[in-house]
Amino acid sequence: MVRLRELAPLGFDACIDAAGFHSGQQFKQKVMKFMERTTEPEIMKEAAMAARKGGIVCVIGEYYQQFISAFPIGAFLEKGLQLRAGHVPVQKYWAGLLNLLQTGQLDPLPLVSHSIPIDKAPAAYVMFNKRRDDVLKVVLRNQTQA
């Protein structure tokens, strides 16, 4: 949060919680049950705190299920924040984004802060959840990858 205050001392006009999670239903359900037991909407809280008075917090993606606990309603009321939300039409943009990646016009590597073997995934989730080691985005790799 300190770094965010350095970038925008008065807060950001808009903060986006882009939580994507799309995969097989059975796997997704297992992960969601795990996440519901172990996490609260930390990114939502961070976004509310980082937004300027009168700003916008936008939640897009598929992460949140039916209910979330510890919603930062106080920050929304005190700052007069707007909440905008919706699912992202992933299939609409998938082919175009994949093309940008394949042709090298879009480089996602600056977002990757950690590359970890898949057998260390539980530790990676803890690290990400507790915001350790300046984690931004974790890529899990299988054991055959260097």
C-alpha positions as CSV (number, residue, x, y, z in Angstrom):
1,M,0.0,0.0,0.0
2,V,2.9,2.3,0.7
3,R,4.1,2.0,-3.0
4,L,0.5,2.8,-4.2
5,R,0.5,5.9,-2.1
6,E,3.8,7.0,-3.6
7,L,2.3,6.5,-7.1
8,A,-1.0,8.4,-6.3
9,P,-0.9,10.3,-3.0
10,L,-4.6,11.2,-3.3
11,G,-5.7,7.7,-4.5
12,F,-6.5,6.3,-7.9
13,D,-9.5,7.3,-10.0
14,A,-10.3,3.6,-10.6
15,C,-9.0,0.3,-9.1
16,I,-9.7,-3.0,-10.8
17,D,-10.0,-6.4,-9.1
18,A,-9.6,-8.6,-12.2
19,A,-10.0,-12.1,-10.7
20,G,-10.2,-14.6,-13.4
21,F,-10.6,-18.3,-12.8
22,H,-12.0,-20.5,-15.6
23,S,-11.3,-24.2,-15.8
24,G,-13.1,-27.5,-15.4
25,Q,-16.0,-27.4,-13.0
26,Q,-14.9,-30.1,-10.7
27,F,-11.4,-28.6,-10.2
28,K,-12.9,-25.1,-9.9
29,Q,-15.3,-26.2,-7.2
30,K,-12.5,-27.7,-5.2
31,V,-10.4,-24.6,-5.4
32,M,-13.4,-22.3,-4.6
33,K,-14.2,-24.4,-1.5
34,F,-10.5,-24.0,-0.4
35,M,-10.4,-20.3,-1.2
36,E,-13.7,-19.7,0.7
37,R,-12.3,-21.3,3.8
38,T,-8.9,-19.6,3.7
39,T,-9.3,-16.1,2.3
40,E,-11.2,-12.9,2.5
41,P,-11.6,-10.4,-0.3
42,E,-8.1,-8.9,0.3
43,I,-7.9,-7.4,-3.2
44,M,-11.3,-5.8,-2.8
45,K,-10.1,-4.2,0.5
46,E,-6.9,-3.0,-1.1
47,A,-8.7,-1.6,-4.0
48,A,-11.1,0.3,-1.8
49,M,-8.3,1.7,0.3
50,A,-6.3,2.7,-2.8
51,A,-9.2,4.5,-4.6
52,R,-9.5,8.2,-4.3
53,K,-12.7,9.8,-2.7
54,G,-15.4,9.5,-5.3
55,G,-13.4,6.8,-7.2
56,I,-14.5,3.6,-8.7
57,V,-13.8,0.0,-7.7
58,C,-14.4,-2.4,-10.5
59,V,-14.7,-6.2,-9.9
60,I,-14.5,-8.3,-13.1
61,G,-13.8,-11.9,-13.6
62,E,-15.0,-15.1,-12.1
63,Y,-13.4,-15.5,-8.6
64,Y,-16.2,-14.4,-6.3
65,Q,-19.0,-16.9,-5.6
66,Q,-22.3,-16.2,-3.9
67,F,-21.1,-14.4,-0.8
68,I,-18.0,-12.7,0.5
69,S,-17.2,-11.9,4.1
70,A,-15.4,-8.8,5.4
71,F,-16.6,-6.5,2.5
72,P,-15.0,-3.1,3.1
73,I,-18.3,-1.2,3.3
74,G,-16.9,1.5,5.6
75,A,-14.4,2.6,2.9
76,F,-17.1,2.6,0.3
77,L,-19.4,4.8,2.4
78,E,-16.7,7.1,3.8
79,K,-15.1,7.7,0.4
80,G,-18.3,7.7,-1.7
81,L,-16.9,4.9,-3.9
82,Q,-18.8,3.4,-6.8
83,L,-18.8,-0.4,-7.2
84,R,-19.0,-1.7,-10.8
85,A,-18.9,-5.5,-11.4
86,G,-19.5,-8.1,-14.0
87,H,-18.2,-11.2,-15.6
88,V,-15.7,-10.8,-18.3
89,P,-16.7,-12.2,-21.7
90,V,-13.5,-14.2,-21.9
91,Q,-14.5,-16.1,-25.1
92,K,-15.0,-12.8,-26.9
93,Y,-11.4,-11.7,-26.4
94,W,-9.6,-15.1,-26.1
95,A,-8.6,-15.6,-29.8
96,G,-7.4,-12.0,-30.2
97,L,-5.3,-12.0,-27.0
98,L,-3.8,-15.4,-27.8
99,N,-2.8,-14.0,-31.2
100,L,-1.1,-11.0,-29.5
101,L,0.8,-13.4,-27.2
102,Q,1.9,-15.7,-30.0
103,T,3.1,-12.9,-32.3
104,G,5.0,-11.3,-29.4
105,Q,3.0,-8.1,-29.5
106,L,1.9,-8.7,-25.9
107,D,4.5,-9.8,-23.3
108,P,3.0,-11.0,-20.0
109,L,6.3,-11.8,-18.4
110,P,6.7,-8.4,-16.6
111,L,3.7,-9.4,-14.5
112,V,5.3,-12.7,-13.4
113,S,7.1,-12.3,-10.1
114,H,7.6,-16.0,-9.3
115,S,8.0,-19.3,-11.2
116,I,7.5,-22.2,-8.9
117,P,7.3,-26.0,-9.4
118,I,3.8,-27.3,-9.3
119,D,4.5,-29.5,-6.3
120,K,5.1,-26.3,-4.3
121,A,1.6,-24.9,-5.2
122,P,0.3,-25.0,-1.6
123,A,3.2,-22.9,-0.5
124,A,2.7,-20.5,-3.5
125,Y,-0.9,-20.0,-2.5
126,V,0.1,-19.1,1.1
127,M,2.8,-16.8,-0.2
128,F,0.4,-15.0,-2.5
129,N,-2.4,-14.9,0.1
130,K,-0.1,-13.3,2.7
131,R,1.6,-11.0,0.1
132,R,5.1,-12.3,0.9
133,D,8.3,-11.8,-1.2
134,D,6.8,-9.0,-3.3
135,V,4.6,-11.6,-5.1
136,L,2.5,-10.3,-8.0
137,K,1.8,-13.2,-10.3
138,V,2.9,-16.8,-9.8
139,V,3.4,-19.3,-12.6
140,L,3.3,-22.9,-11.7
141,R,5.4,-25.1,-13.8
142,N,5.5,-28.9,-14.1
143,Q,8.6,-30.8,-13.1
144,T,9.8,-31.2,-16.7
145,Q,10.1,-27.5,-17.2
146,A,13.4,-25.7,-16.3
